[in-house]
């Protein structure tokens, strides 16, 4: 394991002003997004859409890396240039989602375990050869009346650490993503409690499995009220609860934290990131705080694109504006 290179890559991914584009939507997720604009989800349309994002002029000012789906990692543009090299040529780091999704957890009625550890070592070596320099794995934790159970938290934390160990063995920086979902009517205090439990267990497992933390990134949820809560916490409270929770759980040796947008609207994800960045500065948080947004960066350009080449420039301008705005929020500069 080349620890120096892992640390260098991790730090480049959270370079000041920059964040990560999550373009790793599964086949079902990208289909639902294309359905919303009445575009067929076929291989050509998926390539054209992602190529449109990746070739936006000067986007590397704000985007340090892109998480890809397996299909995209193998695709070429119409000139037979790989989408991976289109990114690399702009000094944007290509990464890959390597989990195979959340499946029902045996022994639990309603919880899930993320799968994909089978043959992961071999797949990671192939992805490295295809040009990936980092990886991502998402564990899903749901808040309900009787969930999450310690069992679900423990097995997902263990899987995240196994993924991280295999990634670092292959020379790839793991982005560890334990997502506590915002679905439900729970309070922000409940989200804080469950997020704290989850993160503490994740870092316990990472330590037990000898993970080089300087060569990792964390991709957590923000601490939020449930989406359908009667009275949702304001952005300042979200920021204070989120940063406090992270200070309680995340070792200072982790170089950066890249928040997921997690079902928030574009505006909510941006506003909350801006406040979190400001509070983190006030509390002298030791890590770079950044973003790894999918919908939070893509919703506007997707609506502008509508599957038409004639809309490409408009869609790219929309993507550039979202990335620029999110970069400002990542620095706490929005008014």
Secondary structure per residue as TSV (DSSP state, phi and psi in degrees):
chain	resnum	aa	ss	phi	psi
A	1	X	-	360.0	121.5
A	2	X	-	-89.7	89.9
A	3	X	H	-64.2	-34.3
A	4	X	H	-62.3	-44.7
A	5	X	H	-67.4	-38.2
A	6	X	H	-61.1	-45.3
A	7	X	H	-64.5	-39.9
A	8	X	H	-62.0	-45.9
A	9	X	H	-64.7	-44.6
A	10	X	H	-58.4	-43.2
A	11	X	H	-69.5	-34.6
A	12	X	H	-64.5	-36.1
A	13	X	H	-66.6	-26.4
A	14	X	T	-113.7	32.3
A	15	X	-	-58.8	147.3
A	16	X	T	-50.0	138.4
A	17	X	T	78.8	-12.5
A	18	X	-	-110.2	160.0
A	19	X	E	-150.7	-172.2
A	20	X	E	-112.2	136.1
A	21	X	E	-89.8	121.9
A	22	X	E	-91.4	104.3
A	23	X	E	-118.3	39.2
A	24	X	-	-108.7	28.4
A	25	X	-	-57.1	136.9
A	26	X	-	-66.5	169.2
A	27	X	H	-57.2	-41.7
A	28	X	H	-67.1	-40.5
A	29	X	H	-68.9	-44.4
A	30	X	H	-66.6	-32.6
A	31	X	H	-63.8	-43.8
A	32	X	H	-65.3	-34.2
A	33	X	H	-70.4	-40.4
A	34	X	H	-68.5	-36.6
A	35	X	H	-57.6	-34.7
A	36	X	T	-67.5	-18.2
A	37	X	T	-117.5	14.5
A	38	X	T	57.3	44.7
A	39	X	-	-118.4	134.4
A	40	X	-	-68.8	136.3
A	41	X	-	-89.8	81.5
A	42	X	-	-113.5	171.3
A	43	X	H	-60.3	-40.2
A	44	X	H	-65.1	-44.6
A	45	X	H	-66.2	-38.7
A	46	X	H	-64.5	-41.8
A	47	X	H	-64.2	-46.3
A	48	X	H	-60.9	-40.2
A	49	X	H	-65.6	-49.6
A	50	X	H	-69.2	-35.8
A	51	X	H	-62.9	-38.4
A	52	X	H	-57.4	-44.9
A	53	X	H	-64.3	-46.7
A	54	X	H	-68.4	-25.0
A	55	X	T	-99.9	13.8
A	56	X	-	-63.7	128.2
A	57	X	T	-58.6	132.8
A	58	X	T	62.4	20.1
A	59	X	G	-68.5	-19.3
A	60	X	G	-68.5	-9.5
A	61	X	G	-61.3	-31.3
A	62	X	T	-120.5	-18.1
A	63	X	E	-114.0	119.6
A	64	X	E	-93.0	-28.3
A	65	X	E	-156.1	162.1
A	66	X	E	-132.9	128.4
A	67	X	E	-86.1	123.7
A	68	X	E	-105.1	158.4
A	69	X	-	-91.7	156.7
A	70	X	H	-50.7	-44.4
A	71	X	H	-58.6	-45.7
A	72	X	H	-66.6	-35.1
A	73	X	H	-58.3	-25.2
A	74	X	T	-105.5	0.9
A	75	X	-	-90.7	150.2
A	76	X	B	-114.9	157.4
A	77	X	-	-80.2	-175.2
A	78	X	T	-67.6	-16.8
A	79	X	T	-96.1	13.1
A	80	X	S	67.2	22.2
A	81	X	-	-92.8	133.3
A	82	X	B	-69.0	146.3
A	83	X	H	-63.5	-30.4
A	84	X	H	-61.5	-45.0
A	85	X	H	-72.7	-27.1
A	86	X	H	-60.1	-40.4
A	87	X	H	-70.6	-50.7
A	88	X	H	-58.0	-36.8
A	89	X	T	-65.9	-17.6
A	90	X	T	-100.7	11.2
A	91	X	T	60.5	31.5
A	92	X	-	-100.7	128.7
A	93	X	E	-84.2	124.3
A	94	X	E	-81.1	136.6
A	95	X	E	-131.5	175.8
A	96	X	E	-144.3	135.1
A	97	X	E	-77.6	127.7
A	98	X	-	-116.2	-8.4
A	99	X	-	-76.9	161.6
A	100	X	-	-109.2	17.4
A	101	X	-	103.6	165.0
A	102	X	E	-85.4	130.1
A	103	X	E	-122.6	159.8
A	104	X	E	-55.0	136.4
A	105	X	-	-86.6	118.8
A	106	X	T	-59.6	133.6
A	107	X	T	88.9	4.8
A	108	X	-	-135.1	143.7
A	109	X	S	-75.8	-36.2
A	110	X	S	-134.5	4.5
A	111	X	-	-101.0	170.7
A	112	X	E	-128.9	159.8
A	113	X	E	-128.0	135.6
A	114	X	E	-81.1	130.6
A	115	X	-	-105.3	169.0
A	116	X	-	133.2	4.0
A	117	X	-	-74.4	-26.2
A	118	X	T	-61.4	129.4
A	119	X	T	60.3	17.8
A	120	X	H	-65.2	-37.9
A	121	X	H	-56.2	-46.0
A	122	X	H	-67.1	-41.0
A	123	X	H	-65.3	-39.6
A	124	X	H	-62.4	-40.8
A	125	X	H	-63.3	-38.5
A	126	X	H	-66.8	-43.3
A	127	X	H	-63.4	-36.3
A	128	X	H	-61.4	-42.2
A	129	X	H	-65.4	-31.0
A	130	X	H	-79.0	-7.6
A	131	X	T	115.7	0.5
A	132	X	-	-71.0	144.8
A	133	X	-	-121.4	-9.0
A	134	X	E	-147.2	165.7
A	135	X	E	-133.7	166.9
A	136	X	E	-144.2	142.5
A	137	X	E	-139.6	131.0
A	138	X	E	-112.0	121.7
A	139	X	E	-100.6	142.2
A	140	X	E	-115.8	124.8
A	141	X	E	-120.2	126.4
A	142	X	-	-111.0	134.9
A	143	X	-	-95.1	121.2
A	144	X	-	-140.8	-169.3
A	145	X	S	-60.7	-39.7
A	146	X	S	-123.1	15.3
A	147	X	-	-128.8	154.2
A	148	X	-	-84.5	155.1
A	149	X	-	-86.1	153.6
A	150	X	H	-54.4	-34.6
A	151	X	H	-57.5	-49.8
A	152	X	H	-64.7	-41.3
A	153	X	H	-62.6	-44.5
A	154	X	H	-65.1	-46.6
A	155	X	H	-69.4	-35.2
A	156	X	H	-70.2	-37.5
A	157	X	H	-64.3	-41.4
A	158	X	H	-61.8	-44.4
A	159	X	H	-64.4	-39.5
A	160	X	H	-61.0	-40.2
A	161	X	H	-70.3	-38.0
A	162	X	H	-61.9	-44.0
A	163	X	H	-59.1	-44.7
A	164	X	H	-63.2	-42.1
A	165	X	H	-63.3	-45.0
A	166	X	H	-67.6	-36.1
A	167	X	H	-63.3	-48.5
A	168	X	H	-65.2	-35.1
A	169	X	H	-57.6	-35.9
A	170	X	T	-85.5	2.1
A	171	X	T	81.8	22.4
A	172	X	-	-115.3	140.1
A	173	X	E	-78.9	120.4
A	174	X	E	-84.8	131.2
A	175	X	E	-97.1	114.1
A	176	X	E	-91.6	117.3
A	177	X	E	-120.6	90.7
A	178	X	E	-93.9	104.9
A	179	X	E	-100.4	116.4
A	180	X	E	-86.8	113.5
A	181	X	-	-67.3	149.7
A	182	X	-	-90.4	1.1
A	183	X	-	-63.5	136.9
A	184	X	S	120.7	-178.0
A	185	X	S	-115.8	23.5
A	186	X	-	-72.3	160.6
A	187	X	-	-80.1	166.4
A	188	X	H	-66.7	-30.7
A	189	X	H	-64.0	-38.8
A	190	X	H	-66.7	-41.3
A	191	X	H	-62.0	-41.3
A	192	X	H	-58.5	-48.1
A	193	X	H	-59.0	-47.3
A	194	X	H	-73.6	-38.6
A	195	X	H	-63.3	-41.9
A	196	X	H	-63.1	-47.4
A	197	X	H	-56.5	-44.6
A	198	X	H	-65.4	-48.1
A	199	X	H	-66.0	-39.4
A	200	X	H	-61.1	-40.9
A	201	X	H	-69.8	-38.5
A	202	X	H	-60.0	-46.8
A	203	X	H	-73.1	-26.7
A	204	X	H	-63.8	-45.0
A	205	X	H	-67.1	-41.3
A	206	X	H	-60.7	-40.2
A	207	X	H	-65.9	-44.4
A	208	X	H	-61.8	-30.2
A	209	X	T	-100.3	19.1
A	210	X	T	60.0	40.1
A	211	X	-	-77.7	136.5
A	212	X	-	-81.6	96.2
A	213	X	G	-63.7	-29.2
A	214	X	G	-65.2	-15.5
A	215	X	G	-111.2	33.7
A	216	X	E	-133.7	165.5
A	217	X	E	-132.1	153.9
A	218	X	E	-107.1	134.1
A	219	X	-	-119.6	88.1
A	220	X	-	-100.4	167.7
A	221	X	-	-74.3	157.7
A	222	X	-	-77.6	157.4
A	223	X	-	-84.5	108.8
A	224	X	-	-130.2	157.2
A	225	X	-	-67.2	155.6
A	226	X	-	-58.3	150.4
A	227	X	T	-58.6	-33.8
A	228	X	T	-106.3	20.9
A	229	X	-	-65.8	146.9
A	230	X	S	-63.8	-43.4
A	231	X	S	-129.0	104.6
A	232	X	-	-87.5	142.7
A	233	X	-	-63.0	147.0
A	234	X	-	-79.1	173.8
A	235	X	H	-66.0	-33.5
A	236	X	H	-66.6	-40.7
A	237	X	H	-67.2	-40.7
A	238	X	H	-55.5	-46.7
A	239	X	H	-63.3	-46.8
A	240	X	H	-65.1	-43.2
A	241	X	H	-67.1	-40.4
A	242	X	H	-65.4	-49.6
A	243	X	H	-66.7	-39.9
A	244	X	H	-61.5	-44.5
A	245	X	H	-60.4	-44.5
A	246	X	H	-65.3	-41.1
A	247	X	H	-62.7	-29.3
A	248	X	H	-74.3	-21.3
A	249	X	H	-123.6	-32.9
A	250	X	S	-100.3	121.3
A	251	X	-	-61.1	146.7
A	252	X	T	-66.2	-15.6
A	253	X	T	-72.8	-15.3
A	254	X	S	-70.6	124.1
A	255	X	-	-71.6	-28.8
A	256	X	E	-160.3	155.6
A	257	X	E	-122.8	123.6
A	258	X	E	-116.1	106.2
A	259	X	E	-70.8	145.5
A	260	X	-	-89.2	155.6
A	261	X	-	-83.6	-28.8
A	262	X	T	56.6	41.8
A	263	X	T	88.5	-2.9
A	264	X	-	-72.4	154.3
A	265	X	-	-66.7	163.1
A	266	X	H	-51.3	-48.5
A	267	X	H	-65.5	-44.2
A	268	X	H	-63.8	-44.9
A	269	X	H	-62.1	-38.4
A	270	X	H	-73.2	-46.0
A	271	X	H	-62.5	-43.8
A	272	X	H	-66.7	-39.6
A	273	X	H	-61.7	-40.4
A	274	X	H	-61.2	-46.2
A	275	X	H	-67.2	-39.8
A	276	X	H	-60.4	-42.5
A	277	X	H	-62.5	-39.3
A	278	X	H	-68.4	-44.4
A	279	X	H	-66.3	-39.4
A	280	X	H	-60.3	-37.7
A	281	X	H	-67.3	-41.9
A	282	X	H	-61.2	-36.4
A	283	X	T	-96.9	7.5
A	284	X	T	55.2	45.7
A	285	X	-	-60.0	139.8
A	286	X	S	-84.3	-5.7
A	287	X	S	-110.2	161.0
A	288	X	E	-71.0	132.0
A	289	X	E	-109.7	125.0
A	290	X	E	-142.2	-158.0
A	291	X	E	-135.3	152.2
A	292	X	E	-138.0	80.4
A	293	X	E	-101.5	140.6
A	294	X	S	-103.0	-82.4
A	295	X	H	-58.1	-36.9
A	296	X	H	-61.3	-22.0
A	297	X	H	-105.9	-23.0
A	298	X	H	-101.8	-19.2
A	299	X	H	-57.6	-46.6
A	300	X	H	-67.9	-49.5
A	301	X	H	-64.1	-30.9
A	302	X	H	-62.4	-45.4
A	303	X	H	-65.3	-33.7
A	304	X	H	-73.7	-32.4
A	305	X	H	-73.3	-53.9
A	306	X	T	56.9	22.3
A	307	X	T	78.1	10.7
A	308	X	-	-113.3	130.3
A	309	X	G	-58.4	-32.8
A	310	X	G	-66.8	-18.1
A	311	X	G	-96.7	5.9
A	312	X	H	-58.5	-48.5
A	313	X	H	-64.3	-41.7
A	314	X	H	-61.3	-43.5
A	315	X	H	-65.7	-41.2
A	316	X	H	-64.8	-39.0
A	317	X	H	-62.6	-38.9
A	318	X	H	-65.4	-42.1
A	319	X	H	-63.7	-43.5
A	320	X	H	-59.2	-44.1
A	321	X	H	-63.5	-42.2
A	322	X	H	-64.7	-41.9
A	323	X	H	-66.5	-40.1
A	324	X	H	-64.3	-44.2
A	325	X	H	-63.6	-42.7
A	326	X	H	-68.1	-34.5
A	327	X	H	-62.4	-41.5
A	328	X	H	-64.9	-39.2
A	329	X	H	-65.2	-37.9
A	330	X	H	-63.1	-24.7
A	331	X	T	-96.3	-2.1
A	332	X	T	70.7	31.1
A	333	X	-	-100.8	-3.3
A	334	X	-	-75.9	143.5
A	335	X	-	-82.5	360.0
